[in-house]
Amino acid sequence: MEEMVVEEQSFLTSNGMIALYIALAVAIAGVGAWLLMRSTLQTRLQTEKALRLDPDMSDWLVIFGWTPKVLYVPTMLAALVAAVLMFLHESGWGMFAGINPKVVGGIWFAIFFVNFLVEEYNATLKMLIIVFSCTGFLLLWLHLLGWVTGFLGLFGHLAFSLSSVGYLLIALIGALTIGVSWLKGLFYYVSITPNNLDTKSGPAEAGEQIGREDYSTKIDTRDFLERLLGFGRIIVIFKDGHRPPINLLVWRVDKKAQMLDKVRAKLTVDRPQDVFQREPPLPPPPPAPPQSTPPQQTIG
């Protein structure tokens, strides 16, 4: 009996149970914080809903800035594909058992390297065409000299391999970074209406309201990778030179740009109330007098 009690106590105090206690405490604290603050928190989603339900507001725009790491989506997708291939290779399933891990790693690294260059240097379509053309002429020149094989062999030393868990971890870290950016956008955003611009920062809804005449907007879609993935930048430039501009990386920039053009082209004014009293209705006309009929003559 004492041994059973000791085993039960050791089970309740084991590392696994302690981890479970911590997870439950964090979950309870999160639910409690949400229940206490849900009436005071004002998020971007609630602002969008309020503007959508406003009968006097037909054109408006609420935007937030994504992290530039969202442009590494091609690298994350390549990591997921590499994770699946390496899992099939490690399990020895069919023809995938003969996959060379270094080839998979090299292809993934090449995708990451190109993604990094395009994102880091804000490459435009013109710049990419020039780079690929120069690379093609370089390979042609090396081919004429017979040096292509040796030149490409230099990249063989960069080959590396990761396990399926490693590739999956890379994809999860990237997805977590993008998710945190979206959560931040719930509390740090810009609301643009025809009359003013509201900046919101933080759960306490700290912000500032700026009149339409005190700022201008600019759409920037020059970056090739951003535009290819549907992203672009909306830049808010203030007339006050001491205030830095707001540079927001937004998704579906084509639709956002159309909405912004409608908002900036429209001016909403309050409808004036009637200052003149309405005239009272006229009384109904008096009824017509009854018509008298002449007496009929009788023959005696």
C-alpha positions, 0 to 999 in steps of 0.5 A: 500500500505504501509503495502505491502511495509513493508511486502515485506521489512520484507520478504527480510530481514527475516532469511530465505532470509539472509540464502539464500543470504549467500548460494548464496554468498558462491556459487558465491565465490566458482565458481569465485575461481575455474574459477580463479585458474583452470589454476594454480591448478594441482590435482592428477587426472590431473597427472594421465591423463598426465602419461596415455597419455605419450607414453614413460610411460607404468608403473606408480602409483599415490596413496594417503592416506585415513583417517583411519575413512574409516574403519568404513564403517560397522558402517556407513552401520549399522547406515543407516539400523538402520535409516531406521528401526527407520523411519518405527517404528516412522511412525507406518508402519506394523510390524515395529511399534513393533520394540524395539528401544533399541534392534536396538540401542544395535545391532548398538552399538555392531557393532560399538564396534567390529569395534572400537576394530578391527580398533584401535588395528590393529587386525590380523586374528590370533588375532581374532581367538584367541579372539573368541576362548577365548570368546567361552571357557568363555561362556562355563565355565559360562554355566557350572556354570549357570552364563551365563544369569546373565553375559549377563544381564550386557549388558542390561544396555548398551542398548540405542536408537536413532531416525532415524535422529540420526542414519542418522546424524552418517552416514552422518558425517562418509561419510563427513569425508571420502569425505574430505579425498578424496578431500585432496588426490587430492592435497596431493599424491605420484607419482611413476615412474620407475626413481623417486618418486614425493611427492605433497603437497598442491594446489600450487604443492609443492613437492620433486623429489626423485631418485629410488635409495634413497627409498624403498617400503613395502606393509603391509596387516596384518590388518584384517579389512583393508584387508577385506575391500580391503585396505592396506598400502604402506610404502615408506622408505627413505635411509636418516634416518632423513626423516620419512617414508610415510605411505599411506592407499590405497584402492584396495591394491592388484592391487596397489601392482602389479602396484608398483612391475612393476614400481620398477622392470623397469628402463626407460632410454632416447633413445639416438639420432643418432650420425651418419649421414645417408649415402646419397642414391646411384644414380640410375644406368645409362640407358642401351645403345640401342641395334643396329640391323644388316642390313638385306640383300636384294636379287636382 
